Amino acid sequence: MSEKKKGTVMLLSGELDKALVAFLIINGFAAMGVEMKVWFTLLGVNCLKKRRGLFSRRPRYDQSREASYRNTESDFILQNIVEMLNRGGANHLPLSRLNMMGLGPSLLNRILRRKHIATLEELIHAARDLGVDFTICQICVDALATSVDDLIFPDLPVKGVTAYMKDAMNAQFNVII
């Protein structure tokens, strides 16, 4: 009896074109029955963020819930500034090229809708429906002061690099985008 094939994808980019390719690969393999795990690091977590206004109030972080993956005692003002400027949202990511101050992603999303091609947000939800495991990198969450409550799926696990390495070593393939 053969084992179920496994794959991991590490998404570090917070750019729309790269995230689209990543989720096309993820959904393709998941639809073929491959057990997929996706790790979101650095700006890749922006794909999962709820879109917030530039000056919107954020709820206070729940210390009891976030203490396991984030050290809020060492937070400082620069993290808040980065978090305010890095608003995220799957439908509001920049393009790696031809961003044109936000016009490029808007045009691409419009083309995708017109051609009945799934948008990034739809691909993310499809992956979740296909049973793809999403994991957030602990160090990135701590460094960028991201709260799991700011994500579209607030129940995602936050794990460290050793957990990623175990997943990558047990997988038949590992892709970093």
Secondary structure, DSSP 4 states (H G I P E B T S, - for coil): -PPPPEEEEEE----HHHHHHHHHHHHHHHHTT-EEEEEE-GGGGGGGBPP--TTPPPPPP-HHHHTTT--GGG--HHHHHHHHH----GGGPPPSS--GGGHHHHHHHHHHHHTTPPPHHHHHHHHHHTT-EEEEEHHHHHHTT--GGGBSSTT--EE-HHHHHHHHHHSSEEEE-
